[in-house]
Amino acid sequence: MVARRTCGFVMPDGQSCRAGPQRDRPYCFAHDPDRAEEAAEARRLGGLRRRKEGTIAVAYDLPGLESVEGVRRLVQIVVTDAMGLDNGIARLRVLLAAALAAAKLLETGELEERLALLEAVQRHPDSPAVVFPEERT
């Protein structure tokens, strides 16, 4: 069995830091006294990134990528921004990728609607037999 090295820092509660140390140093990046300024700057930048992420989400009205609506909104933002770019291969690639994503989202949305209708029919057996009237033969 190979022993795993850990950071030599001891926390105020007496437990050792479980992070791996840097190469040729006894401490991890966060606890290395020789790199304290760099670690403080990294923590500061991490906080700025989280704040910036929240600001951008509000500015772009981006609800997140956990729903079809959120992904649709992101595709819409990408297309709008790409339309302002100079004509070129990069712009064309972005627009094609956005078109493919939009087509997939439309398909997914349609399938969700159809599934919801089928589930509603299953819950209410006395509903009409034709669920999708446009598909009558």
Sequence and secondary structure as in RCSB ss.txt:
>XXXX:A:sequence
MVARRTCGFVMPDGQSCRAGPQRDRPYCFAHDPDRAEEAAEARRLGGLRRRKEGTIAVAYDLPGLESVEGVRRLV
QIVVTDAMGLDNGIARLRVLLAAALAAAKLLETGELEERLALLEAVQRHPDSPAVVFPEERT
>XXXX:A:secstr
         B TTS B  S   TTSSS GGG GGGHHHHHHHHHHHHHHHHHHHHHHHHTT   SSSHHHHHHHH
HHHHHHHHTS SSHHHHHHHHHHHHHHHHHHHHHHHHHHHHHHHHHHH TTS S S GGG  
